[in-house]
Each structure stands twice: as structure tokens, then as C-alpha cells.
Amino acid sequence: RRARDSHPKDVVMAVGEVTGPPPNLPWRTAFLLAKQSLGQRRGKSLIMILSLSIAVAFLMSTLCYEHLVNGLLDKEDVHTQALLERAGRVTADSESMTTQQVRRNWILAITSLIALAGISNTMLLGITERFREIGTMKCLGAPDRLIVRLFFIETFLLGGFAALIGLISGFILSVLQFAAVLEIDLHGIGAYAFAFLQSAPIAFVGGTVLTILAALYPAQVASRMRPAEALRSEI
């Protein structure tokens, strides 16, 4: 019981020690408190990181695979063209090529929606499970902006770390997919590195931004709850 109450009390005590009334917690102290909070809930944090990294890996693998395949379209040797035709990426029919491009765009769009849904669901579940903690913090005097700031930092840390794992996993999956559908030696190491550098910023920034946006609304709702309602919440 004492362990459960330690974190909210530490937050409010730190607020009072650093700034005094009215509370206005510095970003550095808020960062340390958010890091401590994640460490106290390692199990749930790992589950959230796993869910987020899977979503980012799905997006990264799709983007990276498209870069690798598109890098072969300009090659005119018979062997490469035969492999691309077998994979359905090259055809003499321009209408069919347009259809394939539209299909690939839809796949990317669906991938982004899946990533957004996965991130939103994971972060919403993680935040709603902490309504009681929020109620305790508000009863002890924590302002709404402090709660939003703490959740914002925690979300950024989780999203950034999960995105990093997703980048590596997604790149490995894209290389394996490329090797299975085509041939891995069609590209040199430089081409794979270039595909990673082209896809990584989009997947990393997209995953981090989507994570923050997905957690912002639930954090706002939780921070505006009345302390009594938050303490009565059954999740």
C-alpha cells in the first residue's frame, strides 16, 4: 500500500520543494519523475513498448520494402526484370502498373491506420488504468497541467523507445521479405543502408507523433476529472 502511494506523494512533494505554491514543475524534474514512474510499472511499460514497436515495425517494413523494390525498377538486365515480373511488380500493361501503384498506396495508408489504431488503443488503455493514481495526485494538490505534462513526457519516452525498436525490427523484416520474394544479392549493402535511411525518419517521426497525439486526449480527459470521480473509477 505504501508503494502505491509513494509516486503521487513524491510528485506533489517535489512540486512544493522545487517551486512552492502555485505548483509549476520544471521540465527536468518532470522528466525524472516520469522516468521513475515508468520504472515502477515495468511490466505494463514493456507491454506498451511491445505493442507500439510492432505497429512501427509494420510501417517501417512496408516503407523499406517499397524503397528496395523501387530501386530495381530502373535495372534493365533480363534476370532482374524476370524476378520483378514474377513478383508482379513489372508488366507491359500501363493500366495494370497504375492499378499496382494504387494498390501499394492503399497498403501504405492501411498500414498507417493500423499503426494509429494500435498506438491509440495501447496508450488509452495505459492511461485509463491510472485514473486512481490521477485522483490521488489531484487530492494531494497536483494541478491539471502537471498531470498532462507527466503523461506527455512518459508518452514521448515510450513512443521514442518503441519507435527505435520498431525501426530495427521493421528493417530486418523488409530485408527478409525482399530475400523471399526476389533475391537478396540484387542490392549491395549501400542500397540497403540507403533504404533504411530513407524510411527510418518517416517511421520514427510518424510513430512518435502518433503516440503523442493518441495519448494527448485521454490525458486531458483524465486530468480534468474530479478527484472523487477518478478515485471511484473501476477499470
Protein Blocks (a to p, Z undefined) as FASTA:
>chain_A
ZZmmmmmmmmmmmmmmmnopaddddfklmmmmmmmmmmmmmmlmmmmmmmmmmmmmmmmm
mmmmmmmmmmmmmpcbfklmmmmmmnopacfblklmmmmmmmmmmmmmmmmmmmmmmmmm
mmmmmmmmmmmmmmmmmmnopafklmmmmmmmmmmmmmmmmmmmmmmmmmmmmmmmmmmm
mcfklpcfklmmmmmmmmmmmmmmmmmmmmmmmmmmmmmmmmmpcfklmmmpcZZ
